Amino acid sequence: MTASIHSHRPPALNCRPGCAACCIAPSISSPMPGLPQGKPAGVPCPHLDAELRCRLFGQPERPAVCGSLPPSHEMCGESREQAMVYLQRLEAATCPDPD
């Protein structure tokens, strides 16, 4: 019997309820409704609802960068706290030099 060529891939990951780390930790430089200059790192996106879900999900106004951050084991870790640490490190590593 031949193994599937996809058997080595981890299963797809869904967003963790109540997490929103990817909507808080990173900065967003592209404009979005209500934020023409984007969003600074560490600030919750104003488009999160009370359950920390994106109200722009699936809408054309949603910034492209948001759609480029699908949940993954590497990014999300085992908890919201691990996801925040990972994304804060990624933000720091990709932040333009202020000089």
C-alpha positions in Angstrom: 0.0 0.0 0.0 1.3 3.4 -0.9 1.2 6.3 1.6 -0.4 9.5 0.5 2.0 12.2 -0.6 0.3 14.5 1.8 0.6 12.3 4.9 3.6 14.1 6.2 1.8 17.4 6.4 0.2 18.4 9.7 -3.6 18.7 9.6 -5.1 22.1 8.8 -5.4 24.3 11.8 -8.5 26.4 12.7 -8.4 29.7 14.6 -8.4 29.2 18.4 -11.6 30.7 19.8 -10.9 33.8 21.9 -7.3 34.2 20.7 -7.0 37.0 18.1 -3.2 37.2 18.6 -2.8 37.8 14.9 -5.2 40.7 15.2 -3.3 42.3 18.1 0.5 41.6 18.0 1.4 42.6 14.5 1.3 46.1 13.0 -0.8 46.5 9.8 0.6 49.2 7.4 -2.2 49.1 4.9 -5.3 51.2 5.4 -8.6 49.7 6.6 -12.0 51.1 7.5 -11.5 53.5 10.4 -7.7 53.2 10.3 -6.4 55.0 7.2 -2.8 54.8 8.5 -3.1 51.1 9.5 -2.7 49.7 13.0 0.3 49.8 15.3 1.7 46.6 16.8 0.3 45.5 20.1 -3.0 47.3 19.6 -6.2 45.2 19.2 -7.8 45.7 15.8 -11.0 47.7 16.2 -12.7 45.3 13.9 -12.7 42.5 16.5 -16.0 41.6 18.0 -16.7 40.8 21.6 -15.7 37.1 21.0 -12.4 38.3 19.4 -13.5 37.4 15.9 -12.8 39.6 12.8 -15.9 41.5 11.6 -14.1 42.1 8.2 -13.4 38.4 7.6 -14.4 37.6 4.0 -15.0 41.2 3.2 -13.1 43.1 0.5 -12.1 45.8 3.0 -10.1 43.2 5.0 -6.4 44.0 4.6 -4.5 41.5 2.5 -1.9 40.9 5.2 -4.6 39.5 7.5 -5.5 36.9 4.9 -1.8 36.1 4.6 -1.6 34.9 8.2 -3.5 31.5 8.2 -3.3 29.7 11.4 -0.4 27.3 11.7 1.2 25.2 14.5 4.3 27.2 14.3 2.5 30.6 14.6 -0.3 29.6 17.0 1.6 27.3 19.3 -0.4 25.6 22.1 -2.0 28.7 23.5 -2.9 32.3 22.9 0.2 33.3 25.0 2.5 31.3 22.8 0.9 32.9 19.7 1.4 36.4 21.1 5.1 35.7 21.8 5.7 34.2 18.3 4.0 37.1 16.6 5.7 39.8 18.8 9.1 38.2 17.8 8.1 38.2 14.2 7.0 41.8 14.4 10.3 42.8 16.0 12.3 40.9 13.4 10.5 42.5 10.5 10.1 46.0 11.8 11.9 48.6 9.6 15.0 50.1 11.2 14.1 53.6 12.6 17.2 55.2 11.1 
